[in-house]
Amino acid sequence: MLRDNRRVADGNAAPAVPGEPGPAVVRLTEDAWPVLRAVRLTALADAPDWFGPTLAEAQAYDEERWREILRTGVAFAALLDESPVGMVGATPRPHADECGLGVMWVSPAWRGRDLAGRLTAEVVAWARAEGKRRIRLWVHTDNVRARRFYERQGFVPTGLTKPFPEAPGRLIAVMALVIKDN
């Protein structure tokens, strides 16, 4: 089994930093699709107004759909004693030098404890390693806490908004982060 601080082959996590308290942040491989399913369903149950698809739609996904998500993008999960307490994903975009950050979720018990920052840092590190120059995300305009979090991570509003597909009366806005070389 392959295990390190950014990969998990079967859903078992190694600590992000040896001896570090709190959740381990791991990259999910295709074979870890049950972990992705568990954390995504937990997120949708916890915060149904912030995500698409709906919980019922995601519950209907079969194994192949979950595997496809992991083949076409990348997902990181925060696991505490093998239980999911956070997640984030990165998806391809039409421009080869860009990716999207999405499905950010942190369990209420772990909010405000920089777990979201750790998850975001994993996406940024992955994007940099893949040669990406920019990361874009959609955030609800009425989610002030999330917008401020992303601003602290270096994301800036682009001015682009559109209706949220799951609730057309609500708007989502694009924020972007330009990745600088070290």
Backbone hydrogen bonds in HBPLUS format (Angstrom, degrees):
<---DONOR---> <-ACCEPTOR-->    atom                        ^
c    i                          cat <-CA-CA->   ^        H-A-AA   ^      H-
h    n   atom  resd res      DA  || num        DHA   H-A  angle D-A-AA Bond
n    s   type  num  typ     dist DA aas  dist angle  dist       angle   num
A0008-VAL N   A0027-ARG O   2.71 MM  19  5.86 115.0  2.13 166.4 170.2     1
A0029-THR N   A0008-VAL O   3.19 MM  21  6.04 147.7  2.30 169.2 163.0     2
A0020-GLU N   A0017-VAL O   2.80 MM   3  5.28 158.2  1.85 148.8 148.6     3
A0024-ALA N   A0079-LEU O   2.81 MM  55  5.26 157.4  1.86 154.7 149.8     4
A0079-LEU N   A0024-ALA O   2.81 MM  55  5.26 162.7  1.84 153.0 155.0     5
A0026-VAL N   A0077-ALA O   2.86 MM  51  5.44 163.0  1.88 157.7 161.4     6
A0077-ALA N   A0026-VAL O   2.83 MM  51  5.44 152.4  1.91 154.9 162.0     7
A0028-LEU N   A0075-ALA O   2.87 MM  47  5.66 171.1  1.88 158.4 160.5     8
A0032-ALA N   A0029-THR O   2.89 MM   3  5.32 154.7  1.96 113.2 121.7     9
A0033-TRP N   A0030-GLU O   3.22 MM   3  5.66 137.5  2.41 121.7 120.2    10
A0035-VAL N   A0032-ALA O   2.89 MM   3  5.46 134.2  2.11 117.4 129.2    11
A0036-LEU N   A0032-ALA O   3.29 MM   4  6.74 156.8  2.34 149.0 155.6    12
A0037-ARG N   A0033-TRP O   2.87 MM   4  6.10 166.4  1.89 157.4 160.9    13
A0038-ALA N   A0034-PRO O   2.96 MM   4  6.10 162.3  2.00 141.7 146.4    14
A0039-VAL N   A0035-VAL O   2.95 MM   4  6.19 171.6  1.96 159.6 160.9    15
A0040-ARG N   A0036-LEU O   2.88 MM   4  5.91 162.8  1.90 154.4 160.0    16
A0041-LEU N   A0037-ARG O   2.92 MM   4  6.00 165.0  1.95 152.9 156.9    17
A0042-THR N   A0038-ALA O   3.00 MM   4  6.11 152.6  2.08 142.3 150.4    18
A0043-ALA N   A0039-VAL O   2.92 MM   4  6.11 156.3  1.97 145.4 151.7    19
A0044-LEU N   A0040-ARG O   2.91 MM   4  6.15 162.2  1.94 150.9 155.5    20
A0045-ALA N   A0041-LEU O   2.94 MM   4  6.07 150.9  2.03 143.2 150.9    21
A0046-ASP N   A0042-THR O   2.95 MM   4  6.12 151.0  2.03 144.8 153.0    22
A0047-ALA N   A0043-ALA O   2.86 MM   4  5.95 161.3  1.89 156.2 160.6    23
A0050-TRP N   A0047-ALA O   3.21 MM   3  5.79 166.5  2.23 120.2 124.3    24
A0058-ALA N   A0054-THR O   3.00 MM   4  6.30 165.2  2.03 155.0 158.5    25
A0059-GLN N   A0055-LEU O   2.86 MM   4  6.04 152.9  1.93 152.7 160.8    26
A0060-ALA N   A0057-GLU O   3.15 MM   3  5.31 135.9  2.35  98.4 110.3    27
A0061-TYR N   A0058-ALA O   3.10 MM   3  5.30 156.6  2.16 105.4 112.5    28
A0065-ARG N   A0062-ASP O   3.08 MM   3  5.44 123.9  2.41 106.3 119.6    29
A0066-TRP N   A0062-ASP O   3.27 MM   4  6.68 159.5  2.31 155.7 161.0    30
A0067-ARG N   A0063-GLU O   2.93 MM   4  6.19 161.2  1.97 157.2 162.9    31
A0068-GLU N   A0064-GLU O   2.87 MM   4  6.03 152.5  1.95 144.4 152.2    32
A0069-ILE N   A0065-ARG O   3.11 MM   4  6.41 151.8  2.19 146.5 152.7    33
A0070-LEU N   A0066-TRP O   3.35 MM   4  6.70 152.9  2.43 142.4 148.5    34
A0070-LEU N   A0067-ARG O   3.08 MM   3  5.18 116.6  2.50  96.8 111.7    35
A0071-ARG N   A0067-ARG O   2.89 MM   4  6.20 134.0  2.10 144.1 158.3    36
A0071-ARG N   A0068-GLU O   3.11 MM   3  4.90 126.8  2.41  90.8 105.3    37
A0072-THR N   A0068-GLU O   2.92 MM   4  6.07 157.0  1.98 156.2 160.1    38
A0073-GLY N   A0069-ILE O   3.13 MM   4  5.99 134.0  2.35 137.8 148.0    39
A0074-VAL N   A0090-ALA O   2.93 MM  16  5.21 157.8  1.98 149.7 155.0    40
A0090-ALA N   A0074-VAL O   2.80 MM  16  5.21 154.4  1.87 152.9 156.7    41
A0076-PHE N   A0088-VAL O   2.87 MM  12  5.44 168.5  1.88 164.9 168.0    42
A0088-VAL N   A0076-PHE O   2.99 MM  12  5.44 143.8  2.13 153.0 157.0    43
A0078-ALA N   A0086-GLY O   2.79 MM   8  4.66 167.4  1.81 127.2 127.1    44
A0085-VAL N   A0078-ALA O   2.76 MM   7  5.48 170.5  1.77 160.1 160.7    45
A0080-LEU N   A0083-SER O   2.82 MM   3  5.16 164.0  1.85 149.3 150.4    46
A0083-SER N   A0080-LEU O   2.94 MM   3  5.16 163.1  1.97 112.2 117.5    47
A0107-SER N   A0085-VAL O   2.82 MM  22  4.96 174.8  1.83 139.4 138.6    48
A0087-MET N   A0105-TRP O   2.81 MM  18  5.36 149.0  1.90 154.3 157.2    49
A0105-TRP N   A0087-MET O   2.96 MM  18  5.36 155.4  2.02 152.4 151.3    50
A0089-GLY N   A0102-GLY O   2.83 MM  13  5.16 155.5  1.89 157.2 154.4    51
A0102-GLY N   A0089-GLY O   2.89 MM  13  5.16 162.8  1.92 140.9 142.8    52
A0091-THR N   A0100-GLY O   2.84 MM   9  4.97 150.0  1.93 133.0 143.0    53
A0100-GLY N   A0091-THR O   2.79 MM   9  4.97 162.1  1.82 145.8 151.8    54
A0098-GLU N   A0095-HIS O   3.06 MM   3  5.54 153.3  2.14 126.6 126.1    55
A0133-ARG N   A0097-ASP O   2.60 MM  36  5.25 168.8  1.61 140.6 142.5    56
A0134-ARG N   A0097-ASP O   3.20 MM  37  6.64 144.1  2.33 153.4 160.4    57
A0099-CYS N   A0134-ARG O   3.08 MM  35  6.63 149.2  2.18 152.0 161.4    58
A0136-ARG N   A0099-CYS O   2.96 MM  37  6.44 158.2  2.00 153.6 159.9    59
A0101-LEU N   A0136-ARG O   2.85 MM  35  6.13 153.0  1.92 149.9 157.4    60
A0110-TRP N   A0107-SER O   2.81 MM   3  5.37 152.0  1.89 120.6 129.5    61
A0111-ARG N   A0108-PRO O   3.41 MM   3  5.23 161.2  2.44  99.2 104.5    62
A0118-ARG N   A0114-ASP O   3.06 MM   4  6.35 151.2  2.14 142.3 149.2    63
A0119-LEU N   A0115-LEU O   2.93 MM   4  6.24 158.9  1.98 152.7 158.4    64
A0120-THR N   A0116-ALA O   2.88 MM   4  6.06 162.1  1.92 148.2 153.3    65
A0121-ALA N   A0117-GLY O   2.90 MM   4  6.04 156.9  1.96 144.7 151.4    66
A0122-GLU N   A0118-ARG O   3.13 MM   4  6.41 144.4  2.26 141.5 150.0    67
A0122-GLU N   A0119-LEU O   3.15 MM   3  5.21 123.6  2.49  95.2 109.0    68
A0123-VAL N   A0119-LEU O   3.24 MM   4  6.67 154.2  2.31 147.8 153.8    69
A0124-VAL N   A0120-THR O   2.94 MM   4  6.27 163.4  1.97 157.0 161.8    70
A0125-ALA N   A0121-ALA O   2.87 MM   4  6.02 162.2  1.90 147.9 152.9    71
A0126-TRP N   A0122-GLU O   2.90 MM   4  6.06 161.1  1.94 147.1 152.7    72
A0127-ALA N   A0123-VAL O   2.81 MM   4  5.97 167.0  1.82 154.0 157.8    73
A0128-ARG N   A0124-VAL O   2.89 MM   4  6.06 161.2  1.92 150.8 155.8    74
A0129-ALA N   A0125-ALA O   2.99 MM   4  6.18 162.4  2.02 148.2 152.9    75
A0130-GLU N   A0126-TRP O   2.94 MM   4  6.19 137.8  2.13 145.6 157.8    76
A0130-GLU N   A0127-ALA O   3.17 MM   3  5.03 126.4  2.47  91.6 105.6    77
A0132-LYS N   A0127-ALA O   2.86 MM   5  5.10 159.1  1.90 158.3 151.6    78
A0131-GLY N   A0128-ARG O   3.01 MM   3  5.14 160.4  2.05 107.1 112.6    79
A0179-ILE N   A0133-ARG O   2.78 MM  46  4.98 164.5  1.81 130.3 135.3    80
A0135-ILE N   A0177-LEU O   2.90 MM  42  5.16 155.0  1.96 145.4 153.8    81
A0177-LEU N   A0135-ILE O   2.79 MM  42  5.16 149.1  1.89 148.9 158.8    82
A0137-LEU N   A0175-MET O   2.94 MM  38  5.45 149.7  2.03 156.4 161.5    83
A0175-MET N   A0137-LEU O   2.94 MM  38  5.45 153.8  2.01 149.0 156.3    84
A0139-VAL N   A0173-ALA O   2.87 MM  34  5.35 151.5  1.95 145.0 154.0    85
A0173-ALA N   A0139-VAL O   2.73 MM  34  5.35 163.7  1.76 151.1 152.1    86
A0143-ASN N   A0140-HIS O   3.12 MM   3  5.27 165.5  2.14 109.6 113.0    87
A0141-THR N   A0171-LEU O   2.99 MM  30  5.77 168.8  2.00 138.9 141.6    88
A0147-ARG N   A0143-ASN O   3.02 MM   4  6.32 168.4  2.04 158.1 161.8    89
A0148-ARG N   A0144-VAL O   2.92 MM   4  6.08 165.6  1.94 154.7 158.3    90
A0149-PHE N   A0145-ARG O   2.97 MM   4  6.16 153.4  2.04 144.6 152.5    91
A0150-TYR N   A0146-ALA O   2.94 MM   4  6.23 169.4  1.95 160.8 161.5    92
A0151-GLU N   A0147-ARG O   2.98 MM   4  6.23 152.4  2.06 146.3 154.5    93
A0152-ARG N   A0148-ARG O   2.99 MM   4  6.26 153.2  2.06 147.1 153.7    94
A0152-ARG N   A0149-PHE O   3.03 MM   3  5.17 116.4  2.45  98.4 113.7    95
A0153-GLN N   A0149-PHE O   3.11 MM   4  6.48 132.1  2.35 141.5 155.1    96
A0153-GLN N   A0150-TYR O   3.06 MM   3  4.93 131.0  2.31  92.8 106.6    97
A0155-PHE N   A0150-TYR O   2.97 MM   5  5.37 152.9  2.04 154.1 145.6    98
A0154-GLY N   A0151-GLU O   2.99 MM   3  5.09 158.4  2.04 105.3 112.0    99
A0156-VAL N   A0176-ALA O   2.82 MM  20  5.39 155.2  1.88 142.4 146.7   100
A0176-ALA N   A0156-VAL O   2.86 MM  20  5.39 154.6  1.92 143.9 148.6   101
A0158-THR N   A0174-VAL O   3.02 MM  16  5.77 159.2  2.06 155.0 149.5   102
A0174-VAL N   A0160-LEU O   2.92 MM  14  5.57 158.3  1.97 158.2 161.8   103
A0162-LYS N   A0172-ILE O   2.95 MM  10  5.60 145.3  2.07 153.3 163.7   104
A0172-ILE N   A0162-LYS O   2.84 MM  10  5.60 162.5  1.87 166.3 171.1   105
A0164-PHE N   A0170-ARG O   2.76 MM   6  5.61 161.2  1.79 152.2 153.0   106
A0167-ALA N   A0164-PHE O   2.90 MM   3  5.31 147.8  2.00 116.2 126.3   107
A0170-ARG N   A0167-ALA O   2.82 MM   3  5.74 168.9  1.83 141.8 143.4   108
